[in-house]
Each structure stands twice: as structure tokens, then as C-alpha cells.
Amino acid sequence: MTTPRDYDVDRPDPEDVKQVAAVFDDTSLKREQLVREHVDAENRADYEAALATFTHPRYEYVASDEIYDGADEVMAHWDELHTAFPDQQVEIVALHASDDAVLMEAIARGTHLGAYRGLPPTGKRMEQPFLGIFLFEGEDLVCERVYYDTATVLRQLGIARDPMTLTGRAETLARHPLAIGRAVIRGVTGR
């Protein structure tokens, strides 16, 4: 067994390290509690309470490149979602703390009972796993950034087809003949 090298650096006092860890744990717990309050308020459709969890309301949806910034935009977004999926519930699967965020693994479930982005109600259920990153400045919630797969919801609502089924492959071929043709030629020629 080798002994560790002394790199001639100032090492922190172990008591200072314990104090930093305790502060981080306390901040992490407060943030996680705020995330739980936020999700609980959304599940009750108490959007005023959900809005109050932010110091500056902001949503970023990475898959669709949408940003809702400010109380009016976020509230309009929630109204649109509630109209389309009035029974939507978010189940928190796990929460993970980081230096400036709480990562939430979750599943959103709901029934498409109202118009959404021009799509008439299908009456179908959706179940969407997603990752929500709640960004903080200190203890203040300033943004929820959401990562999800849009194709999953569209397939569940009957709007898109699974690309691995026969129907899905035929649809893909019909919609993207040039890209598929080029891929076949590259496969045959080895380029």
C-alpha cells in the first residue's frame, strides 16, 4: 500500500467541511420540499399556489423548444394543459439534489379530453416519463426545465405511429423517401 502524496496544499479543517455539508443538506432539503409543494399544487390544479413557489416563473421545454417566461405566460401554459388534460397528475419517482438544482424523475398521466394545440380531444390516456430540472438561485426557484419524448405522447394519443411497426415503417417511407433512399444507397455502396 502506498501512502498518499502531500501536494503541499492547504487542507480544510474537518469541522469546516462538516459545516458546509450541513448547510448543503439543509438547503437541499428545503429545495426538495419546495419541489414537492410545487408538484402537489399542480396536481390539485391550484396554479396560484404553484406559481407562488417561483421567485420568477419560467418553464423551458427542451424537446419542443418552448419557453414560458413570467407569471402570465406560465399561467397561460398551465391553463392550456389543464384544458387538454384536466385529470393530469404527476408522480414523483425520484428527486436528486445538485449544487443549484433539484432533478425530478417523474411520470405525467392524464386523459386527452380537451383541445391542445389545434388537436381535438382523442379521449385517450397518456403516460409520459420525464425529467424536470428545477433551477435555483440560493433557495429561490427560478426555472423548471423539462426533458421528455414528444413522440411517446403523440403515439399514445393516436397521432403518430410506432416507427418499428409495419404501418409505422410504411408511413416513414412515404414521408421520407429521399432520406431512406440515400441510406439504402450508402448501405449498398459502403459510403
C-alpha positions as YAML, in Angstrom:
chain: A
units: angstrom
residues:
- id: 1
  name: MET
  ca: [0.00, 0.00, 0.00]
- id: 2
  name: THR
  ca: [1.33, 3.40, -0.92]
- id: 3
  name: THR
  ca: [0.96, 6.49, 1.18]
- id: 4
  name: PRO
  ca: [-0.77, 9.49, -0.34]
- id: 5
  name: ARG
  ca: [1.43, 12.27, -1.58]
- id: 6
  name: ASP
  ca: [1.42, 15.58, 0.17]
- id: 7
  name: TYR
  ca: [0.80, 18.11, -2.60]
- id: 8
  name: ASP
  ca: [1.57, 20.98, -0.28]
- id: 9
  name: VAL
  ca: [-1.96, 22.34, -0.35]
- id: 10
  name: ASP
  ca: [-3.91, 23.84, 2.48]
- id: 11
  name: ARG
  ca: [-6.37, 21.25, 3.63]
- id: 12
  name: PRO
  ca: [-9.69, 22.41, 5.04]
- id: 13
  name: ASP
  ca: [-10.36, 21.92, 8.68]
- id: 14
  name: PRO
  ca: [-12.62, 18.82, 9.04]
- id: 15
  name: GLU
  ca: [-15.03, 20.87, 11.15]
- id: 16
  name: ASP
  ca: [-15.42, 23.39, 8.30]
- id: 17
  name: VAL
  ca: [-16.21, 20.56, 5.88]
- id: 18
  name: LYS
  ca: [-18.90, 19.25, 8.24]
- id: 19
  name: GLN
  ca: [-20.48, 22.72, 8.45]
- id: 20
  name: VAL
  ca: [-20.54, 23.09, 4.64]
- id: 21
  name: ALA
  ca: [-22.11, 19.63, 4.30]
- id: 22
  name: ALA
  ca: [-24.75, 20.51, 6.90]
- id: 23
  name: VAL
  ca: [-25.62, 23.76, 5.06]
- id: 24
  name: PHE
  ca: [-25.80, 21.89, 1.74]
- id: 25
  name: ASP
  ca: [-28.06, 19.24, 3.28]
- id: 26
  name: ASP
  ca: [-30.33, 21.90, 4.81]
- id: 27
  name: THR
  ca: [-30.56, 23.81, 1.50]
- id: 28
  name: SER
  ca: [-31.15, 20.58, -0.43]
- id: 29
  name: LEU
  ca: [-33.96, 19.56, 1.91]
- id: 30
  name: LYS
  ca: [-35.63, 22.99, 1.60]
- id: 31
  name: ARG
  ca: [-35.37, 22.85, -2.19]
- id: 32
  name: GLU
  ca: [-36.76, 19.31, -2.37]
- id: 33
  name: GLN
  ca: [-39.66, 20.33, -0.15]
- id: 34
  name: LEU
  ca: [-40.40, 23.28, -2.42]
- id: 35
  name: VAL
  ca: [-40.39, 20.99, -5.48]
- id: 36
  name: ARG
  ca: [-42.83, 18.65, -3.72]
- id: 37
  name: GLU
  ca: [-45.08, 21.62, -2.85]
- id: 38
  name: HIS
  ca: [-44.90, 22.81, -6.47]
- id: 39
  name: VAL
  ca: [-45.89, 19.40, -7.89]
- id: 40
  name: ASP
  ca: [-48.60, 18.93, -5.28]
- id: 41
  name: ALA
  ca: [-50.10, 22.32, -6.19]
- id: 42
  name: GLU
  ca: [-50.06, 21.43, -9.90]
- id: 43
  name: ASN
  ca: [-51.74, 18.08, -9.14]
- id: 44
  name: ARG
  ca: [-54.52, 19.93, -7.25]
- id: 45
  name: ALA
  ca: [-54.78, 22.38, -10.19]
- id: 46
  name: ASP
  ca: [-54.00, 25.14, -7.67]
- id: 47
  name: TYR
  ca: [-51.94, 27.12, -10.14]
- id: 48
  name: GLU
  ca: [-51.74, 30.21, -7.94]
- id: 49
  name: ALA
  ca: [-50.00, 28.10, -5.26]
- id: 50
  name: ALA
  ca: [-47.73, 26.51, -7.89]
- id: 51
  name: LEU
  ca: [-46.87, 29.96, -9.23]
- id: 52
  name: ALA
  ca: [-46.03, 31.13, -5.70]
- id: 53
  name: THR
  ca: [-43.25, 28.52, -5.45]
- id: 54
  name: PHE
  ca: [-41.25, 30.52, -8.03]
- id: 55
  name: THR
  ca: [-39.48, 33.80, -7.37]
- id: 56
  name: HIS
  ca: [-39.53, 34.21, -11.16]
- id: 57
  name: PRO
  ca: [-41.83, 31.77, -13.01]
- id: 58
  name: ARG
  ca: [-40.20, 30.18, -16.05]
- id: 59
  name: TYR
  ca: [-40.67, 26.91, -17.90]
- id: 60
  name: GLU
  ca: [-38.37, 25.59, -20.60]
- id: 61
  name: TYR
  ca: [-39.43, 22.57, -22.68]
- id: 62
  name: VAL
  ca: [-36.32, 21.30, -24.40]
- id: 63
  name: ALA
  ca: [-38.00, 18.80, -26.79]
- id: 64
  name: SER
  ca: [-40.30, 21.42, -28.30]
- id: 65
  name: ASP
  ca: [-38.01, 24.42, -27.82]
- id: 66
  name: GLU
  ca: [-40.71, 26.31, -25.92]
- id: 67
  name: ILE
  ca: [-40.11, 28.86, -23.18]
- id: 68
  name: TYR
  ca: [-42.77, 30.38, -20.95]
- id: 69
  name: ASP
  ca: [-41.28, 33.31, -19.08]
- id: 70
  name: GLY
  ca: [-43.11, 35.27, -16.43]
- id: 71
  name: ALA
  ca: [-46.30, 34.70, -14.47]
- id: 72
  name: ASP
  ca: [-48.72, 35.44, -17.34]
- id: 73
  name: GLU
  ca: [-47.03, 33.07, -19.81]
- id: 74
  name: VAL
  ca: [-46.65, 30.26, -17.27]
- id: 75
  name: MET
  ca: [-50.28, 30.61, -16.16]
- id: 76
  name: ALA
  ca: [-51.49, 30.55, -19.79]
- id: 77
  name: HIS
  ca: [-49.41, 27.40, -20.34]
- id: 78
  name: TRP
  ca: [-50.95, 25.69, -17.31]
- id: 79
  name: ASP
  ca: [-54.45, 26.71, -18.44]
- id: 80
  name: GLU
  ca: [-53.81, 25.15, -21.86]
- id: 81
  name: LEU
  ca: [-52.53, 21.92, -20.28]
- id: 82
  name: HIS
  ca: [-55.42, 21.76, -17.81]
- id: 83
  name: THR
  ca: [-57.94, 22.24, -20.63]
- id: 84
  name: ALA
  ca: [-56.37, 19.41, -22.65]
- id: 85
  name: PHE
  ca: [-55.63, 17.05, -19.73]
- id: 86
  name: PRO
  ca: [-57.92, 18.06, -16.84]
- id: 87
  name: ASP
  ca: [-57.10, 14.92, -14.84]
- id: 88
  name: GLN
  ca: [-53.33, 15.13, -15.32]
- id: 89
  name: GLN
  ca: [-51.29, 14.02, -12.33]
- id: 90
  name: VAL
  ca: [-47.53, 13.99, -11.89]
- id: 91
  name: GLU
  ca: [-45.99, 11.16, -9.91]
- id: 92
  name: ILE
  ca: [-42.57, 11.92, -8.49]
- id: 93
  name: VAL
  ca: [-40.39, 8.84, -8.97]
- id: 94
  name: ALA
  ca: [-37.18, 10.27, -7.50]
- id: 95
  name: LEU
  ca: [-35.55, 13.56, -6.53]
- id: 96
  name: HIS
  ca: [-31.82, 14.23, -6.82]
- id: 97
  name: ALA
  ca: [-30.04, 17.27, -5.40]
- id: 98
  name: SER
  ca: [-27.19, 19.14, -7.08]
- id: 99
  name: ASP
  ca: [-25.39, 22.40, -6.37]
- id: 100
  name: ASP
  ca: [-28.01, 24.65, -7.99]
- id: 101
  name: ALA
  ca: [-30.87, 22.34, -8.92]
- id: 102
  name: VAL
  ca: [-33.21, 19.54, -7.94]
- id: 103
  name: LEU
  ca: [-33.64, 16.89, -10.62]
- id: 104
  name: MET
  ca: [-37.01, 15.19, -10.63]
- id: 105
  name: GLU
  ca: [-37.66, 11.90, -12.36]
- id: 106
  name: ALA
  ca: [-41.42, 11.73, -12.83]
- id: 107
  name: ILE
  ca: [-44.34, 10.35, -14.79]
- id: 108
  name: ALA
  ca: [-47.20, 12.53, -16.03]
- id: 109
  name: ARG
  ca: [-50.51, 10.77, -16.62]
- id: 110
  name: GLY
  ca: [-53.73, 12.17, -17.98]
- id: 111
  name: THR
  ca: [-56.63, 11.81, -20.40]
- id: 112
  name: HIS
  ca: [-56.82, 13.98, -23.52]
- id: 113
  name: LEU
  ca: [-60.29, 15.49, -23.01]
- id: 114
  name: GLY
  ca: [-59.83, 18.99, -24.46]
- id: 115
  name: ALA
  ca: [-58.27, 20.67, -27.47]
- id: 116
  name: TYR
  ca: [-54.50, 21.00, -27.39]
- id: 117
  name: ARG
  ca: [-52.55, 22.96, -29.98]
- id: 118
  name: GLY
  ca: [-55.32, 22.54, -32.51]
- id: 119
  name: LEU
  ca: [-55.65, 18.82, -31.86]
- id: 120
  name: PRO
  ca: [-59.20, 17.86, -30.94]
- id: 121
  name: PRO
  ca: [-59.65, 15.65, -27.88]
- id: 122
  name: THR
  ca: [-58.92, 11.98, -28.51]
- id: 123
  name: GLY
  ca: [-60.20, 10.66, -25.17]
- id: 124
  name: LYS
  ca: [-57.01, 8.60, -24.91]
- id: 125
  name: ARG
  ca: [-54.78, 8.29, -21.86]
- id: 126
  name: MET
  ca: [-51.14, 9.27, -21.91]
- id: 127
  name: GLU
  ca: [-48.33, 8.25, -19.59]
- id: 128
  name: GLN
  ca: [-45.17, 10.28, -20.09]
- id: 129
  name: PRO
  ca: [-41.93, 9.69, -18.20]
- id: 130
  name: PHE
  ca: [-39.94, 12.91, -18.00]
- id: 131
  name: LEU
  ca: [-37.11, 14.70, -16.25]
- id: 132
  name: GLY
  ca: [-37.80, 18.06, -14.65]
- id: 133
  name: ILE
  ca: [-34.82, 20.13, -13.60]
- id: 134
  name: PHE
  ca: [-35.81, 22.75, -11.05]
- id: 135
  name: LEU
  ca: [-33.19, 25.50, -11.15]
- id: 136
  name: PHE
  ca: [-32.47, 27.53, -8.03]
- id: 137
  name: GLU
  ca: [-30.63, 30.69, -7.11]
- id: 138
  name: GLY
  ca: [-29.93, 30.03, -3.44]
- id: 139
  name: GLU
  ca: [-33.28, 28.85, -2.09]
- id: 140
  name: ASP
  ca: [-35.26, 30.65, -4.83]
- id: 141
  name: LEU
  ca: [-36.87, 28.58, -7.60]
- id: 142
  name: VAL
  ca: [-36.29, 30.39, -10.89]
- id: 143
  name: CYS
  ca: [-37.00, 27.83, -13.62]
- id: 144
  name: GLU
  ca: [-38.32, 24.37, -14.40]
- id: 145
  name: ARG
  ca: [-36.58, 22.83, -17.42]
- id: 146
  name: VAL
  ca: [-38.38, 19.77, -18.77]
- id: 147
  name: TYR
  ca: [-36.97, 16.94, -20.90]
- id: 148
  name: TYR
  ca: [-39.36, 14.45, -22.47]
- id: 149
  name: ASP
  ca: [-40.05, 12.50, -25.65]
- id: 150
  name: THR
  ca: [-42.79, 14.10, -27.74]
- id: 151
  name: ALA
  ca: [-43.22, 11.01, -29.93]
- id: 152
  name: THR
  ca: [-44.33, 8.93, -26.93]
- id: 153
  name: VAL
  ca: [-47.28, 11.21, -26.21]
- id: 154
  name: LEU
  ca: [-48.21, 11.50, -29.88]
- id: 155
  name: ARG
  ca: [-48.23, 7.70, -30.27]
- id: 156
  name: GLN
  ca: [-50.33, 7.26, -27.13]
- id: 157
  name: LEU
  ca: [-52.86, 9.81, -28.38]
- id: 158
  name: GLY
  ca: [-53.06, 8.01, -31.74]
- id: 159
  name: ILE
  ca: [-51.49, 10.82, -33.75]
- id: 160
  name: ALA
  ca: [-48.17, 9.16, -34.56]
- id: 161
  name: ARG
  ca: [-47.29, 5.55, -35.21]
- id: 162
  name: ASP
  ca: [-44.58, 3.41, -33.68]
- id: 163
  name: PRO
  ca: [-41.83, 3.51, -36.34]
- id: 164
  name: MET
  ca: [-40.99, -0.15, -35.70]
- id: 165
  name: THR
  ca: [-44.43, -1.45, -36.73]
- id: 166
  name: LEU
  ca: [-45.27, -2.27, -40.34]
- id: 167
  name: THR
  ca: [-47.64, 0.69, -40.54]
- id: 168
  name: GLY
  ca: [-45.05, 2.96, -38.94]
- id: 169
  name: ARG
  ca: [-42.37, 1.87, -41.40]
- id: 170
  name: ALA
  ca: [-44.68, 2.43, -44.37]
- id: 171
  name: GLU
  ca: [-45.57, 5.88, -43.04]
- id: 172
  name: THR
  ca: [-41.89, 6.73, -42.57]
- id: 173
  name: LEU
  ca: [-41.11, 5.56, -46.12]
- id: 174
  name: ALA
  ca: [-43.97, 7.65, -47.53]
- id: 175
  name: ARG
  ca: [-42.90, 10.78, -45.62]
- id: 176
  name: HIS
  ca: [-39.15, 10.50, -46.02]
- id: 177
  name: PRO
  ca: [-38.41, 8.71, -49.33]
- id: 178
  name: LEU
  ca: [-35.24, 10.68, -50.18]
- id: 179
  name: ALA
  ca: [-33.59, 10.16, -46.78]
- id: 180
  name: ILE
  ca: [-34.42, 6.45, -46.82]
- id: 181
  name: GLY
  ca: [-33.25, 6.12, -50.44]
- id: 182
  name: ARG
  ca: [-29.92, 7.74, -49.61]
- id: 183
  name: ALA
  ca: [-29.49, 5.46, -46.58]
- id: 184
  name: VAL
  ca: [-30.12, 2.38, -48.73]
- id: 185
  name: ILE
  ca: [-27.60, 3.56, -51.35]
- id: 186
  name: ARG
  ca: [-25.00, 4.27, -48.64]
- id: 187
  name: GLY
  ca: [-25.61, 0.81, -47.20]
- id: 188
  name: VAL
  ca: [-25.16, -0.87, -50.58]
- id: 189
  name: THR
  ca: [-22.13, 1.19, -51.68]
- id: 190
  name: GLY
  ca: [-20.47, 1.28, -48.27]
- id: 191
  name: ARG
  ca: [-20.21, 5.07, -48.24]
...
